[in-house]
Amino acid sequence: MRNTWVPEGIRRVVERIREDIQAAMENDPAARSAWEVVLCYPGVHALWLHRIAHFFWERRRYLLARLVSHLNRALTGVEIHPGARIGRRVFIDHGMGVVIGETAEVGDEVILYQGVVLGGTSRQKAKRHPTVCRGVVIGAGAILLGPITVGEYARIGAGSVVVRSVPAHATVVGVPAHVARLGNGARPETALEHNRINDPLEGALEELSHRFLELEERVAQLERWIRGEGVCVEEGERLPLLVEEPDSKEGGAT
């Protein structure tokens, strides 16, 4: 039975705090107790201070909101503009260097690792920062720029620079980021190991390197053949084609 004497606002605040602690416990294997999360997790502290700053921002107390945001940055190393909208059960791991711009929107159950930037690309007073949908995992050092949308449960590889919208359930890597894998619509089994993402370009480059070495060897064989050194050709291999240059004295103008 709910306690009717507890104000609804306080009840919601306590519920959010519990969700934040639970999100940290679920997503960080290093978390051993709720008290450890409450006392020692700057990413969680940054979310709590941001909610205070956002409260003042929505009530047009802009200077006070910015002061709280500035204090948040000094204490946690996380810079979140008070105008940014952040959902529930968001987890910021470590937190140092995370920057979230004014018009950014972060959905529920998103995980941000250290050094993530949700930045803008315009000086106009309009939507200029990314929208990150539910369940997205953004790897360490990733940079998302502009009013792009990252679809639900997408994964952004560590160190990627994302300047175009990302489909739901997709995995993107690289600079600039490209789609490395399209999901099957299921929620990712694990949010960790965001650095272990297969890049199809890497396989293509390895194949090109292998073919390049083969071509180098064939050119070397052809050069030895032309010099008359002979070449050992295995069964099934094509023989180098020797083309003799025409004698300039024959058929030439007199």
Protein Blocks (a to p, Z undefined) as FASTA:
>chain_A
ZZfklcfklmmmmmmmmmmmmmmmmmmmkbmbfklmmmmmmklmmmmmmmmmmmmmmnop
aklmmmmmmmmmmmnopacdfkbccdehiacehkiopacdfklccdehiacdehiacddf
bfbdcdfbdcddehiacdehiacedjddcdehiacdehiacfbdcdehiacedjddddfb
dcehiacfbfghklmccdfklmmmmmmmmmmmmmmmmmmmmmmmmnonopaddehiacdd
ddddddfkgopaZZ
